[in-house]
Amino acid sequence: MCYLIAKEFDKQGCIAVKTRHGKELSNMVNELNKEISGKGVQLVTISRPSAYGEYEPYEMLESVEDFKDRVKKLA
């Protein structure tokens, strides 16, 4: 289990979704990176939000689809 987060470089906080490592995650990150390339948004996979205070506060989203929609709106 891991968390995929999206962080805008010039803003505090991030959005996050709980997910799993693997091909599906890799494909989703590649798809989203194409959408947000050069737009000041960073995608990062982390194991424990509590270990990464630099991304706080976390807004945890319930579904991967919600996460994708929100990331696309950040760009």
Backbone atoms as SQL, in Angstrom:
CREATE TABLE atoms (id INTEGER PRIMARY KEY, chain TEXT, resi INTEGER, resn TEXT, atom TEXT, x REAL, y REAL, z REAL);
INSERT INTO atoms VALUES
  (1, 'A', 1, 'MET', 'N', 0.838, -1.172, 0.000),
  (2, 'A', 1, 'MET', 'CA', 0.000, 0.000, 0.000),
  (3, 'A', 1, 'MET', 'C', 0.884, 1.237, 0.000),
  (4, 'A', 2, 'CYS', 'N', 0.427, 2.269, -0.716),
  (5, 'A', 2, 'CYS', 'CA', 1.165, 3.523, -0.771),
  (6, 'A', 2, 'CYS', 'C', 0.163, 4.644, -1.025),
  (7, 'A', 3, 'TYR', 'N', 0.665, 5.842, -1.054),
  (8, 'A', 3, 'TYR', 'CA', -0.153, 7.013, -1.347),
  (9, 'A', 3, 'TYR', 'C', 0.461, 7.735, -2.533),
  (10, 'A', 4, 'LEU', 'N', -0.393, 8.127, -3.450),
  (11, 'A', 4, 'LEU', 'CA', 0.045, 8.970, -4.555),
  (12, 'A', 4, 'LEU', 'C', -0.406, 10.375, -4.225),
  (13, 'A', 5, 'ILE', 'N', 0.538, 11.305, -4.258),
  (14, 'A', 5, 'ILE', 'CA', 0.189, 12.692, -3.945),
  (15, 'A', 5, 'ILE', 'C', 0.480, 13.581, -5.150),
  (16, 'A', 6, 'ALA', 'N', -0.263, 14.683, -5.199),
  (17, 'A', 6, 'ALA', 'CA', -0.043, 15.720, -6.203),
  (18, 'A', 6, 'ALA', 'C', 0.169, 17.025, -5.451),
  (19, 'A', 7, 'LYS', 'N', 1.277, 17.661, -5.712),
  (20, 'A', 7, 'LYS', 'CA', 1.683, 18.886, -5.015),
  (21, 'A', 7, 'LYS', 'C', 1.975, 19.981, -6.027),
  (22, 'A', 8, 'GLU', 'N', 1.305, 21.116, -5.851),
  (23, 'A', 8, 'GLU', 'CA', 1.638, 22.287, -6.657),
  (24, 'A', 8, 'GLU', 'C', 2.858, 22.931, -6.011),
  (25, 'A', 9, 'PHE', 'N', 3.878, 23.245, -6.824),
  (26, 'A', 9, 'PHE', 'CA', 5.147, 23.737, -6.297),
  (27, 'A', 9, 'PHE', 'C', 5.015, 24.990, -5.443),
  (28, 'A', 10, 'ASP', 'N', 4.161, 25.911, -5.812),
  (29, 'A', 10, 'ASP', 'CA', 4.095, 27.192, -5.123),
  (30, 'A', 10, 'ASP', 'C', 2.992, 27.285, -4.082),
  (31, 'A', 11, 'LYS', 'N', 2.383, 26.167, -3.715),
  (32, 'A', 11, 'LYS', 'CA', 1.293, 26.175, -2.743),
  (33, 'A', 11, 'LYS', 'C', 1.552, 25.189, -1.623),
  (34, 'A', 12, 'GLN', 'N', 0.936, 25.476, -0.479),
  (35, 'A', 12, 'GLN', 'CA', 1.058, 24.593, 0.672),
  (36, 'A', 12, 'GLN', 'C', 0.023, 23.476, 0.558),
  (37, 'A', 13, 'GLY', 'N', 0.375, 22.287, 1.008),
  (38, 'A', 13, 'GLY', 'CA', -0.552, 21.167, 1.020),
  (39, 'A', 13, 'GLY', 'C', -0.554, 20.391, -0.282),
  (40, 'A', 14, 'CYS', 'N', -1.315, 19.304, -0.285),
  (41, 'A', 14, 'CYS', 'CA', -1.398, 18.460, -1.458),
  (42, 'A', 14, 'CYS', 'C', -2.686, 17.656, -1.421),
  (43, 'A', 15, 'ILE', 'N', -2.976, 16.993, -2.527),
  (44, 'A', 15, 'ILE', 'CA', -4.065, 16.029, -2.544),
  (45, 'A', 15, 'ILE', 'C', -3.440, 14.644, -2.614),
  (46, 'A', 16, 'ALA', 'N', -4.120, 13.658, -2.056),
  (47, 'A', 16, 'ALA', 'CA', -3.557, 12.312, -1.985),
  (48, 'A', 16, 'ALA', 'C', -4.652, 11.270, -2.136),
  (49, 'A', 17, 'VAL', 'N', -4.231, 10.092, -2.586),
  (50, 'A', 17, 'VAL', 'CA', -5.138, 8.953, -2.671),
  (51, 'A', 17, 'VAL', 'C', -4.358, 7.702, -2.285),
  (52, 'A', 18, 'LYS', 'N', -5.010, 6.815, -1.540),
  (53, 'A', 18, 'LYS', 'CA', -4.399, 5.543, -1.168),
  (54, 'A', 18, 'LYS', 'C', -4.480, 4.618, -2.380),
  (55, 'A', 19, 'THR', 'N', -3.375, 3.949, -2.693),
  (56, 'A', 19, 'THR', 'CA', -3.315, 3.084, -3.860),
  (57, 'A', 19, 'THR', 'C', -2.339, 1.937, -3.602),
  (58, 'A', 20, 'ARG', 'N', -2.047, 1.183, -4.631),
  (59, 'A', 20, 'ARG', 'CA', -1.100, 0.065, -4.518),
  (60, 'A', 20, 'ARG', 'C', -0.023, 0.199, -5.576),
  (61, 'A', 21, 'HIS', 'N', 1.174, -0.254, -5.241),
  (62, 'A', 21, 'HIS', 'CA', 2.267, -0.291, -6.208),
  (63, 'A', 21, 'HIS', 'C', 1.909, -1.259, -7.328),
  (64, 'A', 22, 'GLY', 'N', 2.441, -1.011, -8.507),
  (65, 'A', 22, 'GLY', 'CA', 2.245, -1.954, -9.598),
  (66, 'A', 22, 'GLY', 'C', 2.034, -1.259, -10.925),
  (67, 'A', 23, 'LYS', 'N', 1.704, -2.056, -11.915),
  (68, 'A', 23, 'LYS', 'CA', 1.570, -1.559, -13.275),
  (69, 'A', 23, 'LYS', 'C', 0.454, -0.530, -13.410),
  (70, 'A', 24, 'GLU', 'N', -0.665, -0.762, -12.728),
  (71, 'A', 24, 'GLU', 'CA', -1.784, 0.177, -12.804),
  (72, 'A', 24, 'GLU', 'C', -1.377, 1.567, -12.292),
  (73, 'A', 25, 'LEU', 'N', -0.645, 1.603, -11.181),
  (74, 'A', 25, 'LEU', 'CA', -0.158, 2.871, -10.634),
  (75, 'A', 25, 'LEU', 'C', 0.817, 3.523, -11.605),
  (76, 'A', 26, 'SER', 'N', 1.726, 2.735, -12.143),
  (77, 'A', 26, 'SER', 'CA', 2.702, 3.254, -13.097),
  (78, 'A', 26, 'SER', 'C', 2.014, 3.864, -14.319),
  (79, 'A', 27, 'ASN', 'N', 1.023, 3.170, -14.844),
  (80, 'A', 27, 'ASN', 'CA', 0.280, 3.686, -16.002),
  (81, 'A', 27, 'ASN', 'C', -0.451, 4.978, -15.668),
  (82, 'A', 28, 'MET', 'N', -1.048, 5.040, -14.480),
  (83, 'A', 28, 'MET', 'CA', -1.771, 6.243, -14.078),
  (84, 'A', 28, 'MET', 'C', -0.813, 7.425, -13.945),
  (85, 'A', 29, 'VAL', 'N', 0.344, 7.208, -13.334),
  (86, 'A', 29, 'VAL', 'CA', 1.328, 8.284, -13.175),
  (87, 'A', 29, 'VAL', 'C', 1.806, 8.778, -14.543),
  (88, 'A', 30, 'ASN', 'N', 2.072, 7.856, -15.444),
  (89, 'A', 30, 'ASN', 'CA', 2.499, 8.247, -16.798),
  (90, 'A', 30, 'ASN', 'C', 1.419, 9.072, -17.500),
  (91, 'A', 31, 'GLU', 'N', 0.169, 8.635, -17.389),
  (92, 'A', 31, 'GLU', 'CA', -0.954, 9.355, -18.003),
  (93, 'A', 31, 'GLU', 'C', -1.081, 10.763, -17.425),
  (94, 'A', 32, 'LEU', 'N', -1.022, 10.855, -16.107),
  (95, 'A', 32, 'LEU', 'CA', -1.162, 12.163, -15.465),
  (96, 'A', 32, 'LEU', 'C', 0.031, 13.068, -15.764),
  (97, 'A', 33, 'ASN', 'N', 1.232, 12.510, -15.793),
  (98, 'A', 33, 'ASN', 'CA', 2.407, 13.323, -16.107),
  (99, 'A', 33, 'ASN', 'C', 2.305, 13.951, -17.491),
  (100, 'A', 34, 'LYS', 'N', 1.707, 13.246, -18.436),
  (101, 'A', 34, 'LYS', 'CA', 1.497, 13.822, -19.775),
  (102, 'A', 34, 'LYS', 'C', 0.570, 15.024, -19.703),
  (103, 'A', 35, 'GLU', 'N', -0.433, 14.957, -18.843),
  (104, 'A', 35, 'GLU', 'CA', -1.415, 16.040, -18.700),
  (105, 'A', 35, 'GLU', 'C', -0.827, 17.268, -18.000),
  (106, 'A', 36, 'ILE', 'N', 0.052, 17.031, -17.022),
  (107, 'A', 36, 'ILE', 'CA', 0.519, 18.134, -16.172),
  (108, 'A', 36, 'ILE', 'C', 1.941, 18.584, -16.467),
  (109, 'A', 37, 'SER', 'N', 2.565, 18.008, -17.447),
  (110, 'A', 37, 'SER', 'CA', 3.946, 18.334, -17.770),
  (111, 'A', 37, 'SER', 'C', 4.146, 19.837, -17.938),
  (112, 'A', 38, 'GLY', 'N', 5.118, 20.382, -17.209),
  (113, 'A', 38, 'GLY', 'CA', 5.448, 21.797, -17.310),
  (114, 'A', 38, 'GLY', 'C', 4.474, 22.733, -16.629),
  (115, 'A', 39, 'LYS', 'N', 3.581, 22.215, -15.791),
  (116, 'A', 39, 'LYS', 'CA', 2.543, 23.050, -15.178),
  (117, 'A', 39, 'LYS', 'C', 2.750, 23.277, -13.691),
  (118, 'A', 40, 'GLY', 'N', 3.915, 22.908, -13.158),
  (119, 'A', 40, 'GLY', 'CA', 4.209, 23.187, -11.757),
  (120, 'A', 40, 'GLY', 'C', 3.531, 22.251, -10.775),
  (121, 'A', 41, 'VAL', 'N', 3.241, 21.034, -11.222),
  (122, 'A', 41, 'VAL', 'CA', 2.634, 20.040, -10.344),
  (123, 'A', 41, 'VAL', 'C', 3.563, 18.832, -10.277),
  (124, 'A', 42, 'GLN', 'N', 3.776, 18.350, -9.067),
  (125, 'A', 42, 'GLN', 'CA', 4.660, 17.213, -8.826),
  (126, 'A', 42, 'GLN', 'C', 3.828, 16.026, -8.362),
  (127, 'A', 43, 'LEU', 'N', 4.054, 14.860, -8.945),
  (128, 'A', 43, 'LEU', 'CA', 3.441, 13.616, -8.478),
  (129, 'A', 43, 'LEU', 'C', 4.497, 12.821, -7.734),
  (130, 'A', 44, 'VAL', 'N', 4.143, 12.336, -6.545),
  (131, 'A', 44, 'VAL', 'CA', 5.088, 11.592, -5.716),
  (132, 'A', 44, 'VAL', 'C', 4.351, 10.422, -5.077),
  (133, 'A', 45, 'THR', 'N', 5.012, 9.283, -5.008),
  (134, 'A', 45, 'THR', 'CA', 4.479, 8.124, -4.292),
  (135, 'A', 45, 'THR', 'C', 5.211, 8.030, -2.965),
  (136, 'A', 46, 'ILE', 'N', 4.433, 7.947, -1.881),
  (137, 'A', 46, 'ILE', 'CA', 5.023, 7.861, -0.539),
  (138, 'A', 46, 'ILE', 'C', 4.405, 6.683, 0.211),
  (139, 'A', 47, 'SER', 'N', 5.096, 6.235, 1.239),
  (140, 'A', 47, 'SER', 'CA', 4.599, 5.105, 2.017),
  (141, 'A', 47, 'SER', 'C', 3.737, 5.528, 3.202),
  (142, 'A', 48, 'ARG', 'N', 4.136, 6.617, 3.865),
  (143, 'A', 48, 'ARG', 'CA', 3.412, 7.084, 5.051),
  (144, 'A', 48, 'ARG', 'C', 3.348, 8.605, 5.043),
  (145, 'A', 49, 'PRO', 'N', 2.153, 9.173, 4.970),
  (146, 'A', 49, 'PRO', 'CA', 2.054, 10.633, 4.989),
  (147, 'A', 49, 'PRO', 'C', 2.706, 11.272, 6.220),
  (148, 'A', 50, 'SER', 'N', 2.639, 10.606, 7.357),
  (149, 'A', 50, 'SER', 'CA', 3.214, 11.180, 8.578),
  (150, 'A', 50, 'SER', 'C', 4.726, 11.346, 8.485),
  (151, 'A', 51, 'ALA', 'N', 5.364, 10.639, 7.577),
  (152, 'A', 51, 'ALA', 'CA', 6.823, 10.736, 7.422),
  (153, 'A', 51, 'ALA', 'C', 7.238, 11.875, 6.491),
  (154, 'A', 52, 'TYR', 'N', 6.270, 12.510, 5.839),
  (155, 'A', 52, 'TYR', 'CA', 6.578, 13.541, 4.845),
  (156, 'A', 52, 'TYR', 'C', 5.829, 14.837, 5.169),
  (157, 'A', 53, 'GLY', 'N', 6.265, 15.494, 6.213),
  (158, 'A', 53, 'GLY', 'CA', 5.632, 16.723, 6.671),
  (159, 'A', 53, 'GLY', 'C', 5.696, 17.861, 5.666),
  (160, 'A', 54, 'GLU', 'N', 6.659, 17.807, 4.742),
  (161, 'A', 54, 'GLU', 'CA', 6.786, 18.901, 3.768),
  (162, 'A', 54, 'GLU', 'C', 5.594, 18.986, 2.815),
  (163, 'A', 55, 'TYR', 'N', 4.775, 17.945, 2.758),
  (164, 'A', 55, 'TYR', 'CA', 3.610, 17.961, 1.867),
  (165, 'A', 55, 'TYR', 'C', 2.309, 18.301, 2.596),
  (166, 'A', 56, 'GLU', 'N', 2.354, 18.482, 3.904),
  (167, 'A', 56, 'GLU', 'CA', 1.157, 18.762, 4.697),
  (168, 'A', 56, 'GLU', 'C', 0.573, 20.128, 4.371),
  (169, 'A', 57, 'PRO', 'N', -0.708, 20.323, 4.568),
  (170, 'A', 57, 'PRO', 'CA', -1.709, 19.335, 4.958),
  (171, 'A', 57, 'PRO', 'C', -2.118, 18.467, 3.770),
  (172, 'A', 58, 'TYR', 'N', -2.483, 17.231, 4.073),
  (173, 'A', 58, 'TYR', 'CA', -2.926, 16.283, 3.058),
  (174, 'A', 58, 'TYR', 'C', -4.439, 16.346, 2.939),
  (175, 'A', 59, 'GLU', 'N', -4.937, 16.420, 1.735),
  (176, 'A', 59, 'GLU', 'CA', -6.368, 16.260, 1.494),
  (177, 'A', 59, 'GLU', 'C', -6.533, 14.868, 0.889),
  (178, 'A', 60, 'MET', 'N', -7.032, 13.930, 1.693),
  (179, 'A', 60, 'MET', 'CA', -7.179, 12.545, 1.255),
  (180, 'A', 60, 'MET', 'C', -8.471, 12.394, 0.447),
  (181, 'A', 61, 'LEU', 'N', -8.330, 11.894, -0.756),
  (182, 'A', 61, 'LEU', 'CA', -9.483, 11.664, -1.619),
  (183, 'A', 61, 'LEU', 'C', -9.881, 10.194, -1.547),
  (184, 'A', 62, 'GLU', 'N', -11.152, 9.937, -1.760),
  (185, 'A', 62, 'GLU', 'CA', -11.692, 8.585, -1.603),
  (186, 'A', 62, 'GLU', 'C', -11.418, 7.675, -2.794),
  (187, 'A', 63, 'SER', 'N', -11.347, 8.228, -3.997),
  (188, 'A', 63, 'SER', 'CA', -11.219, 7.359, -5.170),
  (189, 'A', 63, 'SER', 'C', -10.122, 7.855, -6.108),
  (190, 'A', 64, 'VAL', 'N', -9.597, 6.925, -6.876),
  (191, 'A', 64, 'VAL', 'CA', -8.584, 7.250, -7.878),
  (192, 'A', 64, 'VAL', 'C', -9.175, 8.172, -8.940),
  (193, 'A', 65, 'GLU', 'N', -10.419, 7.953, -9.305),
  (194, 'A', 65, 'GLU', 'CA', -11.064, 8.805, -10.316),
  (195, 'A', 65, 'GLU', 'C', -11.161, 10.246, -9.842),
  (196, 'A', 66, 'ASP', 'N', -11.532, 10.446, -8.571),
  (197, 'A', 66, 'ASP', 'CA', -11.567, 11.801, -8.007),
  (198, 'A', 66, 'ASP', 'C', -10.173, 12.421, -8.038),
  (199, 'A', 67, 'PHE', 'N', -9.164, 11.624, -7.698),
  (200, 'A', 67, 'PHE', 'CA', -7.788, 12.105, -7.703),
  (201, 'A', 67, 'PHE', 'C', -7.385, 12.553, -9.103),
  (202, 'A', 68, 'LYS', 'N', -7.636, 11.721, -10.102),
  (203, 'A', 68, 'LYS', 'CA', -7.286, 12.069, -11.484),
  (204, 'A', 68, 'LYS', 'C', -7.966, 13.368, -11.907),
  (205, 'A', 69, 'ASP', 'N', -9.259, 13.494, -11.617),
  (206, 'A', 69, 'ASP', 'CA', -9.996, 14.709, -11.980),
  (207, 'A', 69, 'ASP', 'C', -9.398, 15.940, -11.323),
  (208, 'A', 70, 'ARG', 'N', -9.058, 15.837, -10.053),
  (209, 'A', 70, 'ARG', 'CA', -8.490, 16.989, -9.335),
  (210, 'A', 70, 'ARG', 'C', -7.113, 17.345, -9.856),
  (211, 'A', 71, 'VAL', 'N', -6.285, 16.350, -10.161),
  (212, 'A', 71, 'VAL', 'CA', -4.944, 16.623, -10.674),
  (213, 'A', 71, 'VAL', 'C', -5.045, 17.354, -12.011),
  (214, 'A', 72, 'LYS', 'N', -5.926, 16.920, -12.858),
  (215, 'A', 72, 'LYS', 'CA', -6.088, 17.564, -14.162),
  (216, 'A', 72, 'LYS', 'C', -6.532, 19.006, -14.016),
  (217, 'A', 73, 'LYS', 'N', -7.275, 19.316, -12.976),
  (218, 'A', 73, 'LYS', 'CA', -7.712, 20.699, -12.735),
  (219, 'A', 73, 'LYS', 'C', -6.588, 21.556, -12.162),
  (220, 'A', 74, 'LEU', 'N', -5.602, 20.929, -11.518),
  (221, 'A', 74, 'LEU', 'CA', -4.455, 21.685, -10.999),
  (222, 'A', 74, 'LEU', 'C', -3.608, 22.236, -12.142),
  (223, 'A', 75, 'ALA', 'N', -3.541, 21.490, -13.202),
  (224, 'A', 75, 'ALA', 'CA', -2.650, 21.833, -14.310),
  (225, 'A', 75, 'ALA', 'C', -3.187, 22.984, -15.138);
